[in-house]
Amino acid sequence: MTDIVFLHQKKLTEPQHKVTKISSFAEVWEYPTTGNKSLHASVTFIPDEVISTFVPKEILNEPNYLTVQLNEQEHIMLAPEFLQYINHSCNPNVFFNTTNLVVICLRRIEVGEEMTFFYPSTEWCMAQTFDCNCKTQKCLGRIQGALYLHPTILQTYKLSDYIKQKLEKL
């Protein structure tokens, strides 16, 4: 009698990430094991190209982890809402121009690439600080807002008009 040996391979019961197409230019990727979401390009973008416009969905007096700072007293929830999934990177590929209310491409973005922005480019003092895990050569570690970074570091980034004004007053 011959013994039959079954080799069991671990079968993936869930995909690495769930993709939801949310616009003509982007899709949200959700990772089932962590619940984290990120915004990814579904078309190619070139530097200085406007990726999206945005408007305030709601204006708050204080920051929270989803707001973008316009000035000293105004922190906005974004519309379209999917822009909230543009995560932080110390080597960003997009910029939130809070004067013209547009998201701009900083460097070429390929299809499938995650869109990221440098949170201190718009945030003076953040509601929730965190340890950055972007793993880029430019990684700054602890992210707390522009107030906590040396001006020589900040000058290497594209900054909102509000952050530029705050730096000039220092």
N, CA, C and O atoms as a DFTB+ gen file, in Angstrom:
680 C
 N C O
     1  1       0.839      -1.153       0.000
     2  2       0.000       0.000       0.000
     3  2       0.897       1.232       0.000
     4  3       1.894       1.290       0.720
     5  1       0.537       2.195      -0.799
     6  2       1.326       3.417      -0.934
     7  2       0.750       4.496      -0.036
     8  3      -0.452       4.761      -0.011
     9  1       1.672       5.106       0.702
    10  2       1.236       6.240       1.536
    11  2       1.148       7.497       0.676
    12  3       2.054       7.782      -0.108
    13  1       0.093       8.225       0.819
    14  2      -0.061       9.479       0.086
    15  2       0.214      10.609       1.070
    16  3      -0.384      10.693       2.143
    17  1       1.131      11.466       0.670
    18  2       1.484      12.606       1.520
    19  2       0.894      13.863       0.891
    20  3       1.125      14.152      -0.283
    21  1       0.151      14.587       1.668
    22  2      -0.392      15.853       1.205
    23  2       0.459      16.983       1.752
    24  3       0.671      17.090       2.960
    25  1       0.937      17.815       0.860
    26  2       1.677      18.992       1.280
    27  2       0.684      20.142       1.400
    28  3       0.007      20.498       0.436
    29  1       0.612      20.692       2.550
    30  2      -0.319      21.788       2.796
    31  2       0.421      23.116       2.677
    32  3       1.410      23.367       3.365
    33  1      -0.075      23.930       1.811
    34  2       0.452      25.275       1.719
    35  2      -0.525      26.191       2.433
    36  3      -1.737      25.976       2.414
    37  1       0.023      27.206       3.057
    38  2      -0.845      28.166       3.721
    39  2      -1.641      28.907       2.656
    40  3      -1.082      29.583       1.792
    41  1      -2.919      28.767       2.739
    42  2      -3.790      29.423       1.774
    43  2      -4.163      30.803       2.309
    44  3      -4.626      30.949       3.440
    45  1      -3.951      31.794       1.475
    46  2      -4.333      33.139       1.876
    47  2      -5.850      33.262       1.791
    48  3      -6.441      33.103       0.723
    49  1      -6.458      33.543       2.919
    50  2      -7.910      33.645       2.945
    51  2      -8.392      35.060       2.665
    52  3      -9.567      35.272       2.365
    53  1      -7.479      36.037       2.762
    54  2      -7.858      37.404       2.436
    55  2      -6.758      38.037       1.585
    56  3      -5.583      37.705       1.741
    57  1      -7.128      38.928       0.703
    58  2      -6.127      39.556      -0.152
    59  2      -5.204      40.449       0.674
    60  3      -5.532      40.828       1.798
    61  1      -4.046      40.780       0.100
    62  2      -3.122      41.671       0.796
    63  2      -3.771      43.019       1.034
    64  3      -3.555      43.633       2.078
    65  1      -4.556      43.485       0.093
    66  2      -5.299      44.727       0.283
    67  2      -6.528      44.734      -0.620
    68  3      -6.559      44.122      -1.688
    69  1      -7.521      45.445      -0.146
    70  2      -8.762      45.616      -0.899
    71  2      -8.662      46.951      -1.634
    72  3      -8.271      47.958      -1.044
    73  1      -9.015      46.961      -2.915
    74  2      -8.927      48.171      -3.726
    75  2     -10.331      48.677      -4.023
    76  3     -11.200      47.930      -4.473
    77  1     -10.534      49.977      -3.757
    78  2     -11.806      50.620      -4.065
    79  2     -11.533      51.811      -4.959
    80  3     -10.894      52.775      -4.536
    81  1     -12.011      51.753      -6.187
    82  2     -11.863      52.874      -7.124
    83  2     -12.816      53.967      -6.664
    84  3     -14.021      53.738      -6.561
    85  1     -12.282      55.164      -6.383
    86  2     -13.128      56.216      -5.838
    87  2     -13.194      57.458      -6.723
    88  3     -14.000      58.355      -6.476
    89  1     -12.357      57.514      -7.744
    90  2     -12.399      58.651      -8.664
    91  2     -11.746      58.234      -9.973
    92  3     -11.290      57.099     -10.113
    93  1     -11.703      59.145     -10.922
    94  2     -11.073      58.839     -12.207
    95  2      -9.561      58.766     -12.098
    96  3      -8.899      58.290     -13.020
    97  1      -8.998      59.233     -10.977
    98  2      -7.546      59.286     -10.862
    99  2      -6.968      58.539      -9.664
   100  3      -5.749      58.447      -9.522
   101  1      -7.835      58.005      -8.802
   102  2      -7.299      57.394      -7.580
   103  2      -8.168      56.255      -7.074
   104  3      -9.338      56.117      -7.431
   105  1      -7.539      55.441      -6.219
   106  2      -8.230      54.352      -5.559
   107  2      -7.721      54.251      -4.124
   108  3      -6.572      54.580      -3.830
   109  1      -8.598      53.791      -3.245
   110  2      -8.232      53.588      -1.852
   111  2      -7.850      52.130      -1.677
   112  3      -8.575      51.229      -2.096
   113  1      -6.692      51.910      -1.046
   114  2      -6.263      50.561      -0.700
   115  2      -6.467      50.392       0.798
   116  3      -6.005      51.207       1.596
   117  1      -7.168      49.322       1.169
   118  2      -7.383      49.020       2.577
   119  2      -6.739      47.682       2.896
   120  3      -6.922      46.698       2.178
   121  1      -5.982      47.662       3.986
   122  2      -5.279      46.459       4.412
   123  2      -6.092      45.782       5.512
   124  3      -6.178      46.299       6.625
   125  1      -6.694      44.620       5.205
   126  2      -7.619      43.963       6.136
   127  2      -7.023      43.656       7.508
   128  3      -7.721      43.749       8.518
   129  1      -5.758      43.298       7.555
   130  2      -5.179      42.921       8.842
   131  2      -4.991      44.109       9.777
   132  3      -5.041      43.943      10.996
   133  1      -4.772      45.323       9.223
   134  2      -4.542      46.502      10.062
   135  2      -5.690      47.510      10.011
   136  3      -5.863      48.306      10.934
   137  1      -6.465      47.474       8.939
   138  2      -7.509      48.475       8.747
   139  2      -6.983      49.783       8.175
   140  3      -7.757      50.709       7.931
   141  1      -5.669      49.870       7.959
   142  2      -5.075      51.086       7.397
   143  2      -5.527      51.289       5.962
   144  3      -5.730      50.335       5.212
   145  1      -5.682      52.573       5.596
   146  2      -6.077      52.919       4.236
   147  2      -5.071      53.900       3.657
   148  3      -4.456      54.684       4.380
   149  1      -4.916      53.842       2.350
   150  2      -4.014      54.760       1.658
   151  2      -4.595      55.074       0.286
   152  3      -5.353      54.287      -0.280
   153  1      -4.221      56.250      -0.242
   154  2      -4.702      56.673      -1.543
   155  2      -3.613      56.416      -2.578
   156  3      -2.459      56.797      -2.383
   157  1      -3.989      55.759      -3.690
   158  2      -3.034      55.390      -4.739
   159  2      -3.499      55.927      -6.083
   160  3      -4.695      55.993      -6.368
   161  1      -2.537      56.303      -6.889
   162  2      -2.832      56.843      -8.214
   163  2      -3.322      55.737      -9.140
   164  3      -2.783      54.631      -9.130
   165  1      -4.337      56.032      -9.933
   166  2      -4.783      55.097     -10.969
   167  2      -4.426      55.638     -12.352
   168  3      -4.753      55.028     -13.370
   169  1      -3.752      56.787     -12.378
   170  2      -3.189      57.372     -13.596
   171  2      -1.819      57.944     -13.225
   172  3      -1.503      58.096     -12.045
   173  1      -1.025      58.254     -14.221
   174  2       0.282      58.858     -13.984
   175  2       0.143      60.369     -13.846
   176  3      -0.621      61.001     -14.576
   177  1       0.886      60.940     -12.905
   178  2       0.923      62.394     -12.713
   179  2       2.339      62.898     -12.920
   180  3       3.309      62.189     -12.651
   181  1       2.448      64.126     -13.400
   182  2       3.757      64.745     -13.598
   183  2       3.899      65.935     -12.642
   184  3       2.895      66.485     -12.189
   185  1       5.142      66.336     -12.332
   186  2       5.347      67.442     -11.398
   187  2       4.580      68.698     -11.792
   188  3       4.483      69.045     -12.969
   189  1       4.043      69.363     -10.791
   190  2       3.265      70.599     -10.887
   191  2       1.844      70.398     -11.417
   192  3       1.093      71.366     -11.532
   193  1       1.469      69.177     -11.737
   194  2       0.112      68.904     -12.199
   195  2      -0.846      68.968     -11.010
   196  3      -0.536      68.470      -9.928
   197  1      -2.010      69.582     -11.217
   198  2      -3.044      69.598     -10.187
   199  2      -3.712      68.221     -10.192
   200  3      -4.250      67.777     -11.206
   201  1      -3.665      67.570      -9.051
   202  2      -4.248      66.241      -8.899
   203  2      -5.733      66.349      -8.565
   204  3      -6.561      65.607      -9.094
   205  1      -6.050      67.285      -7.680
   206  2      -7.437      67.433      -7.245
   207  2      -7.630      68.801      -6.610
   208  3      -6.693      69.394      -6.074
   209  1      -8.846      69.284      -6.679
   210  2      -9.231      70.442      -5.882
   211  2      -9.831      69.908      -4.589
   212  3     -10.183      68.732      -4.505
   213  1      -9.945      70.759      -3.595
   214  2     -10.633      70.370      -2.364
   215  2     -11.296      71.596      -1.762
   216  3     -10.936      72.734      -2.063
   217  1     -12.258      71.341      -0.918
   218  2     -12.965      72.396      -0.195
   219  2     -13.138      71.943       1.246
   220  3     -13.013      70.757       1.552
   221  1     -13.425      72.887       2.123
   222  2     -13.716      72.484       3.501
   223  2     -15.058      71.765       3.594
   224  3     -16.093      72.322       3.227
   225  1     -15.038      70.548       4.077
   226  2     -16.287      69.836       4.376
   227  2     -16.838      70.384       5.691
   228  3     -18.047      70.497       5.896
   229  1     -15.893      70.720       6.572
   230  2     -16.223      71.283       7.871
   231  2     -15.007      72.071       8.332
   232  3     -13.873      71.686       8.049
   233  1     -15.237      73.179       9.044
   234  2     -14.142      73.987       9.576
   235  2     -14.158      73.870      11.091
   236  3     -15.168      74.142      11.739
   237  1     -13.018      73.460      11.647
   238  2     -12.886      73.293      13.094
   239  2     -11.933      74.345      13.654
   240  3     -11.072      74.851      12.935
   241  1     -12.087      74.672      14.934
   242  2     -11.194      75.621      15.593
   243  2      -9.901      74.975      16.069
   244  3      -8.890      75.652      16.257
   245  1      -9.941      73.672      16.260
   246  2      -8.786      72.913      16.747
   247  2      -8.463      71.795      15.762
   248  3      -9.355      71.282      15.086
   249  1      -7.194      71.417      15.682
   250  2      -6.839      70.319      14.777
   251  2      -7.291      68.969      15.322
   252  3      -7.440      68.785      16.530
   253  1      -7.502      68.041      14.415
   254  2      -7.611      66.635      14.784
   255  2      -6.769      65.856      13.773
   256  3      -6.159      66.463      12.892
   257  1      -6.722      64.557      13.878
   258  2      -5.822      63.787      13.036
   259  2      -6.227      63.763      11.561
   260  3      -5.444      63.312      10.725
   261  1      -7.424      64.236      11.222
   262  2      -7.874      64.247       9.832
   263  2      -7.905      65.641       9.201
   264  3      -8.179      65.766       8.007
   265  1      -7.633      66.679       9.975
   266  2      -7.749      68.030       9.433
   267  2      -6.476      68.495       8.746
   268  3      -5.386      67.969       8.971
   269  1      -6.657      69.501       7.898
   270  2      -5.553      70.222       7.265
   271  2      -5.686      71.665       7.731
   272  3      -6.772      72.242       7.689
   273  1      -4.564      72.248       8.179
   274  2      -4.599      73.589       8.746
   275  2      -4.524      74.657       7.662
   276  3      -3.644      74.626       6.801
   277  1      -5.470      75.610       7.718
   278  2      -5.471      76.735       6.783
   279  2      -4.799      77.964       7.377
   280  3      -4.075      78.685       6.689
   281  1      -5.048      78.194       8.671
   282  2      -4.473      79.340       9.369
   283  2      -4.538      79.057      10.866
   284  3      -4.806      77.932      11.287
   285  1      -4.291      80.091      11.658
   286  2      -4.230      79.910      13.114
   287  2      -5.496      79.285      13.698
   288  3      -5.416      78.433      14.582
   289  1      -6.670      79.707      13.205
   290  2      -7.927      79.237      13.775
   291  2      -8.691      78.236      12.924
   292  3      -9.678      77.680      13.406
   293  1      -8.293      77.979      11.694
   294  2      -9.097      77.118      10.821
   295  2      -8.358      75.833      10.436
   296  3      -7.273      75.842       9.854
   297  1      -9.007      74.744      10.793
   298  2      -8.532      73.401      10.470
   299  2      -9.689      72.725       9.752
   300  3     -10.784      72.621      10.304
   301  1      -9.461      72.266       8.533
   302  2     -10.595      71.769       7.747
   303  2     -10.609      70.252       7.592
   304  3      -9.577      69.593       7.470
   305  1     -11.825      69.742       7.604
   306  2     -12.071      68.373       7.166
   307  2     -12.204      68.486       5.653
   308  3     -12.810      69.431       5.149
   309  1     -11.643      67.532       4.935
   310  2     -11.551      67.626       3.480
   311  2     -12.758      67.074       2.732
   312  3     -13.376      66.086       3.129
   313  1     -13.063      67.750       1.642
   314  2     -14.008      67.241       0.646
   315  2     -13.344      67.483      -0.711
   316  3     -13.001      68.623      -1.025
   317  1     -13.160      66.459      -1.507
   318  2     -13.669      65.104      -1.318
   319  2     -12.965      64.390      -0.161
   320  3     -11.765      64.542       0.069
   321  1     -13.760      63.617       0.540
   322  2     -13.316      62.947       1.759
   323  2     -12.169      61.962       1.528
   324  3     -11.351      61.760       2.427
   325  1     -12.089      61.350       0.359
   326  2     -11.036      60.354       0.123
   327  2      -9.634      60.946       0.197
   328  3      -8.664      60.202       0.335
   329  1      -9.505      62.271       0.110
   330  2      -8.179      62.890       0.223
   331  2      -7.582      62.698       1.618
   332  3      -6.374      62.848       1.801
   333  1      -8.421      62.368       2.600
   334  2      -7.906      62.102       3.945
   335  2      -7.008      60.866       3.992
   336  3      -6.294      60.656       4.973
   337  1      -7.037      60.057       2.951
   338  2      -6.212      58.856       2.915
   339  2      -4.830      59.106       2.305
   340  3      -4.066      58.165       2.084
   341  1      -4.515      60.364       2.036
   342  2      -3.149      60.706       1.623
   343  2      -2.331      60.766       2.904
   344  3      -2.454      61.701       3.695
   345  1      -1.506      59.765       3.090
   346  2      -0.737      59.612       4.319
   347  2       0.549      60.431       4.293
   348  3       0.922      61.003       3.269
   349  1       1.209      60.474       5.435
   350  2       2.457      61.223       5.595
   351  2       3.656      60.475       5.011
   352  3       3.715      59.245       5.036
   353  1       4.600      61.239       4.491
   354  2       5.932      60.741       4.160
   355  2       6.901      61.900       4.308
   356  3       6.550      63.051       4.049
   357  1       8.113      61.595       4.723
   358  2       9.167      62.610       4.790
   359  2       9.761      62.862       3.403
   360  3      10.575      63.768       3.227
   361  1       9.355      62.066       2.432
   362  2       9.726      62.263       1.032
   363  2       8.433      62.237       0.212
   364  3       8.173      61.280      -0.518
   365  1       7.623      63.299       0.337
   366  2       6.273      63.295      -0.244
   367  2       6.266      63.438      -1.763
   368  3       7.226      63.915      -2.367
   369  1       5.151      63.010      -2.364
   370  2       4.988      63.203      -3.810
   371  2       3.830      64.143      -4.137
   372  3       3.600      64.451      -5.306
   373  1       3.098      64.604      -3.119
   374  2       2.050      65.603      -3.341
   375  2       2.138      66.694      -2.280
   376  3       2.766      66.524      -1.234
   377  1       1.493      67.814      -2.579
   378  2       1.469      68.973      -1.682
   379  2       0.056      69.530      -1.639
   380  3      -0.586      69.680      -2.679
   381  1      -0.433      69.837      -0.442
   382  2      -1.723      70.488      -0.267
   383  2      -1.495      71.993      -0.290
   384  3      -0.984      72.566       0.673
   385  1      -1.873      72.625      -1.381
   386  2      -1.794      74.083      -1.479
   387  2      -3.060      74.618      -0.827
   388  3      -4.139      74.578      -1.419
   389  1      -2.922      75.120       0.398
   390  2      -4.081      75.549       1.175
   391  2      -4.530      76.966       0.826
   392  3      -5.557      77.427       1.323
   393  1      -3.775      77.658      -0.020
   394  2      -4.196      78.974      -0.497
   395  2      -5.139      78.827      -1.678
   396  3      -6.184      79.475      -1.733
   397  1      -4.763      77.967      -2.628
   398  2      -5.570      77.739      -3.831
   399  2      -6.500      76.530      -3.716
   400  3      -7.289      76.264      -4.623
   401  1      -6.408      75.807      -2.614
   402  2      -7.228      74.618      -2.348
   403  2      -7.100      73.567      -3.452
   404  3      -8.090      73.103      -4.018
   405  1      -5.852      73.212      -3.735
   406  2      -5.549      72.160      -4.706
   407  2      -4.458      71.246      -4.151
   408  3      -3.620      71.660      -3.350
   409  1      -4.494      70.005      -4.596
   410  2      -3.423      69.054      -4.314
   411  2      -2.560      69.010      -5.562
   412  3      -3.065      68.793      -6.664
   413  1      -1.258      69.217      -5.395
   414  2      -0.331      69.323      -6.518
   415  2       0.689      68.189      -6.471
   416  3       1.157      67.800      -5.401
   417  1       1.021      67.675      -7.631
   418  2       2.049      66.645      -7.764
   419  2       3.429      67.292      -7.608
   420  3       3.730      68.280      -8.277
   421  1       4.257      66.742      -6.735
   422  2       5.616      67.263      -6.526
   423  2       6.657      66.570      -7.395
   424  3       7.602      67.200      -7.869
   425  1       6.479      65.290      -7.596
   426  2       7.382      64.503      -8.445
   427  2       6.532      63.442      -9.144
   428  3       5.416      63.149      -8.717
   429  1       7.062      62.882     -10.204
   430  2       6.293      61.929     -11.004
   431  2       5.683      60.842     -10.113
   432  3       6.351      60.275      -9.249
   433  1       4.409      60.572     -10.345
   434  2       3.692      59.519      -9.623
   435  2       3.206      58.510     -10.644
   436  3       2.511      58.867     -11.595
   437  1       3.566      57.265     -10.451
   438  2       3.180      56.190     -11.365
   439  2       1.871      55.540     -10.911
   440  3       1.473      55.658      -9.753
   441  1       1.220      54.862     -11.836
   442  2      -0.004      54.122     -11.526
   443  2       0.301      53.126     -10.403
   444  3       1.289      52.393     -10.460
   445  1      -0.548      53.112      -9.400
   446  2      -0.383      52.205      -8.266
   447  2       0.435      52.784      -7.125
   448  3       0.438      52.233      -6.025
   449  1       1.125      53.882      -7.370
   450  2       1.968      54.487      -6.334
   451  2       1.102      55.198      -5.291
   452  3       0.119      55.858      -5.627
   453  1       1.481      55.053      -4.044
   454  2       0.770      55.743      -2.971
   455  2       1.052      57.237      -3.027
   456  3       2.189      57.656      -3.246
   457  1       0.009      58.036      -2.827
   458  2       0.163      59.485      -2.735
   459  2       0.435      59.829      -1.276
   460  3      -0.278      59.378      -0.379
   461  1       1.475      60.634      -1.046
   462  2       1.856      61.009       0.311
   463  2       2.175      62.494       0.374
   464  3       2.598      63.094      -0.614
   465  1       1.966      63.082       1.556
   466  2       2.390      64.465       1.741
   467  2       3.083      64.622       3.081
   468  3       2.932      63.792       3.977
   469  1       3.839      65.690       3.204
   470  2       4.612      65.993       4.400
   471  2       3.704      66.769       5.346
   472  3       3.434      67.948       5.117
   473  1       3.231      66.116       6.410
   474  2       2.246      66.740       7.301
   475  2       2.684      68.110       7.822
   476  3       1.860      69.024       7.853
   477  1       3.953      68.298       8.237
   478  2       4.339      69.629       8.718
   479  2       4.319      70.722       7.639
   480  3       4.529      71.894       7.952
   481  1       4.072      70.358       6.388
   482  2       3.965      71.383       5.346
   483  2       2.696      72.215       5.516
   484  3       2.607      73.320       4.982
   485  1       1.719      71.697       6.251
   486  2       0.478      72.443       6.514
   487  2       0.171      72.555       8.007
   488  3      -0.651      73.383       8.399
   489  1       0.803      71.756       8.833
   490  2       0.435      71.687      10.255
   491  2       1.519      72.312      11.136
   492  3       2.663      71.859      11.145
   493  1       1.143      73.354      11.872
   494  2       2.090      74.006      12.764
   495  2       2.324      73.161      14.017
   496  3       3.468      72.918      14.401
   497  1       1.249      72.719      14.647
   498  2       1.335      71.878      15.843
   499  2       0.219      70.837      15.743
   500  3      -0.962      71.180      15.781
   501  1       0.592      69.595      15.617
   502  2      -0.381      68.545      15.315
   503  2      -1.127      68.044      16.550
   504  3      -0.591      68.037      17.658
   505  1      -2.356      67.632      16.337
   506  2      -3.189      67.084      17.408
   507  2      -2.662      65.737      17.869
   508  3      -2.679      65.438      19.063
   509  1      -2.191      64.919      16.928
   510  2      -1.653      63.598      17.258
   511  2      -0.275      63.471      16.650
   512  3      -0.127      63.425      15.429
   513  1       0.727      63.414      17.494
   514  2       2.080      63.203      17.005
   515  2       2.289      61.702      16.821
   516  3       1.552      60.888      17.377
   517  1       3.299      61.351      16.038
   518  2       3.548      59.936      15.785
   519  2       4.996      59.721      15.352
   520  3       5.678      60.654      14.928
   521  1       5.441      58.499      15.463
   522  2       6.756      58.118      14.968
   523  2       6.593      57.699      13.521
   524  3       5.845      56.771      13.214
   525  1       7.293      58.385      12.635
   526  2       7.180      58.114      11.203
   527  2       7.828      56.776      10.865
   528  3       8.878      56.422      11.401
   529  1       7.186      56.051       9.974
   530  2       7.713      54.773       9.491
   531  2       7.874      54.782       7.974
   532  3       7.784      53.734       7.333
   533  1       8.114      55.968       7.395
   534  2       8.177      56.045       5.933
   535  2       9.408      55.342       5.364
   536  3       9.436      54.981       4.187
   537  1      10.418      55.152       6.200
   538  2      11.619      54.404       5.809
   539  2      12.362      55.014       4.620
   540  3      13.094      54.317       3.917
   541  1      12.172      56.319       4.398
   542  2      12.927      56.993       3.345
   543  2      14.227      57.528       3.934
   544  3      14.375      57.605       5.154
   545  1      15.163      57.894       3.071
   546  2      16.433      58.457       3.546
   547  2      16.214      59.766       4.289
   548  3      17.022      60.139       5.139
   549  1      15.130      60.465       3.976
   550  2      14.826      61.752       4.597
   551  2      14.001      61.620       5.880
   552  3      13.611      62.633       6.460
   553  1      13.732      60.404       6.330
   554  2      12.834      60.207       7.465
   555  2      13.297      61.007       8.686
   556  3      14.460      60.941       9.084
   557  1      12.373      61.754       9.263
   558  2      12.676      62.626      10.394
   559  2      12.324      62.007      11.742
   560  3      12.570      62.619      12.782
   561  1      11.758      60.817      11.740
   562  2      11.417      60.165      13.005
   563  2      10.102      60.666      13.570
   564  3       9.040      60.370      13.024
   565  1      10.159      61.414      14.647
   566  2       8.951      61.916      15.328
   567  2       8.349      63.078      14.546
   568  3       9.042      64.050      14.243
   569  1       7.061      62.981      14.217
   570  2       6.361      64.027      13.475
   571  2       5.367      64.696      14.424
   572  3       4.460      64.058      14.958
   573  1       5.570      66.027      14.621
   574  2       4.755      66.785      15.565
   575  2       4.181      68.059      14.956
   576  3       3.278      68.665      15.532
   577  1       4.686      68.466      13.816
   578  2       4.283      69.717      13.195
   579  2       5.504      70.569      12.910
   580  3       6.594      70.295      13.413
   581  1       5.320      71.609      12.097
   582  2       6.432      72.468      11.674
   583  2       7.113      73.165      12.846
   584  3       8.322      73.394      12.805
   585  1       6.371      73.500      13.874
   586  2       6.928      74.174      15.043
   587  2       8.136      73.437      15.613
   588  3       9.050      74.070      16.142
   589  1       8.151      72.124      15.512
   590  2       9.168      71.302      16.155
   591  2      10.336      70.923      15.238
   592  3      11.198      70.131      15.620
   593  1      10.359      71.490      14.037
   594  2      11.449      71.187      13.097
   595  2      12.303      72.425      12.867
   596  3      11.798      73.547      12.824
   597  1      13.589      72.205      12.720
   598  2      14.512      73.313      12.467
   599  2      14.202      73.924      11.097
   600  3      13.914      73.197      10.145
   601  1      14.261      75.252      10.995
   602  2      13.975      75.913       9.705
   603  2      14.825      75.414       8.535
   604  3      14.363      75.441       7.394
   605  1      16.051      74.960       8.788
   606  2      16.870      74.442       7.678
   607  2      16.308      73.137       7.130
   608  3      16.483      72.833       5.950
   609  1      15.643      72.374       7.969
   610  2      14.970      71.150       7.496
   611  2      13.722      71.541       6.717
   612  3      13.474      71.029       5.625
   613  1      12.937      72.452       7.287
   614  2      11.688      72.854       6.639
   615  2      11.906      73.494       5.272
   616  3      11.077      73.327       4.377
   617  1      13.005      74.221       5.096
   618  2      13.228      74.896       3.815
   619  2      13.494      73.914       2.678
   620  3      13.526      74.323       1.517
   621  1      13.683      72.642       2.976
   622  2      13.865      71.638       1.921
   623  2      12.531      71.110       1.402
   624  3      12.492      70.303       0.474
   625  1      11.431      71.576       2.014
   626  2      10.092      71.137       1.645
   627  2       9.273      72.286       1.068
   628  3       9.542      73.454       1.348
   629  1       8.278      71.948       0.266
   630  2       7.283      72.922      -0.174
   631  2       6.329      73.105       1.007
   632  3       5.807      72.128       1.543
   633  1       6.103      74.351       1.409
   634  2       5.310      74.646       2.592
   635  2       4.113      75.517       2.246
   636  3       4.153      76.305       1.301
   637  1       3.049      75.364       3.023
   638  2       1.872      76.210       2.829
   639  2       2.237      77.659       3.171
   640  3       3.199      77.915       3.895
   641  1       1.466      78.586       2.646
   642  2       1.694      80.004       2.939
   643  2       1.600      80.262       4.441
   644  3       2.366      81.060       4.980
   645  1       0.682      79.603       5.111
   646  2       0.535      79.771       6.552
   647  2       1.816      79.362       7.286
   648  3       2.286      80.096       8.156
   649  1       2.375      78.221       6.955
   650  2       3.604      77.758       7.621
   651  2       4.759      78.705       7.296
   652  3       5.565      79.006       8.176
   653  1       4.856      79.177       6.062
   654  2       5.898      80.154       5.701
   655  2       5.770      81.416       6.555
   656  3       6.774      81.940       7.036
   657  1       4.557      81.901       6.743
   658  2       4.332      83.100       7.562
   659  2       4.742      82.867       9.013
   660  3       5.341      83.740       9.642
   661  1       4.425      81.710       9.532
   662  2       4.794      81.387      10.915
   663  2       6.324      81.361      11.063
   664  3       6.859      81.840      12.063
   665  1       7.012      80.811      10.084
   666  2       8.473      80.738      10.133
   667  2       9.113      82.126      10.055
   668  3      10.118      82.392      10.715
   669  1       8.528      82.996       9.252
   670  2       9.059      84.358       9.119
   671  2       8.963      85.118      10.441
   672  3       9.788      85.993      10.705
   673  1       7.976      84.801      11.271
   674  2       7.790      85.485      12.551
   675  2       8.750      84.995      13.630
   676  3       8.908      85.647      14.662
   677  1       9.384      83.865      13.402
   678  2      10.289      83.307      14.423
   679  2      11.568      84.088      14.546
   680  3      12.426      83.744      15.359
